[in-house]
């Protein structure tokens, strides 16, 4: 029975000594390493250290005896300057985090009765960029009359990033990388008349950004087909104009021929001539007026 009790006590002590916790935060945010130390641990004093096991730097402590809080923000290289907060519970807060704040944080106490040795592993992720959706011009061909190829692209600036196409709520395709400063591109082929909802999502373990695909906006005619279409439209306009001109000219010519077949009569002002009258027997001759007529 004694051996069982001793084993349980040793197991609990080891858990207390080697306890660890992983914490993630986006760059620029704040993170708190929560503790709730006892009154005795506070009296004995606690210390926070940062860095790998073989090269730790003291960055904050509650000094034994007077519970005074002391911060060493200039250690190891000034990266914690104006960023550390420590309260009487032993909780450490890091504000305005940067990638350089990723690493191991260890809290310890010198109290031999209440062992305290806990490690926090903080990972600071860079803010994710918004993905960009564009037409894949390399896929333009005469065979893609009904289909449109698009690309979702983004510059990777964070670890453990995945880029995915979603069709409604289902994952259509996805890629994952851990390399930094490389451009990710994920293709998608859709039909011009497709009515499904597509979205491109970039995410890491703690954040994500989404860009929706608008087929009518992105799937415009390829650059290689814009000029031929413009030429065809211009040629059609020219042919139409010529046809209208020919019809108008023929109609005008027909009207001129119809008018030339009719005689045009012009009436001149009459001139009156008085004839000499001759007296005849038993009769008087009427006076006659003649007018000149011109014919064209």
Secondary structure, 3 states (H helix, E strand, C coil): CHHHHHHHHHHHHHHHHHCEEEEEEECCCCEEECCCCCHHHHHHCEEEEECCCCCCEEEEEECCCCCCEEECCCCCCCCCCCCEEECCCCCEEECCCCHHHCEEEEEEECCCCCCCEEEEEEEEECCCCCCEEEECHHHCCCCCCCEEEEEEEEECCCCCEEEEEEECCEEEEEEEECCCCCEEEEEEEEECCCCCCEEEEEECCCCEEEEECCHHHHCCCCHHHHHHHHHHHHHHHHHHHHHHHHHHHHHHHHHHHHHHCCCCEEECCCCCCCCCCCCECCECCCCCCCCCEEEC
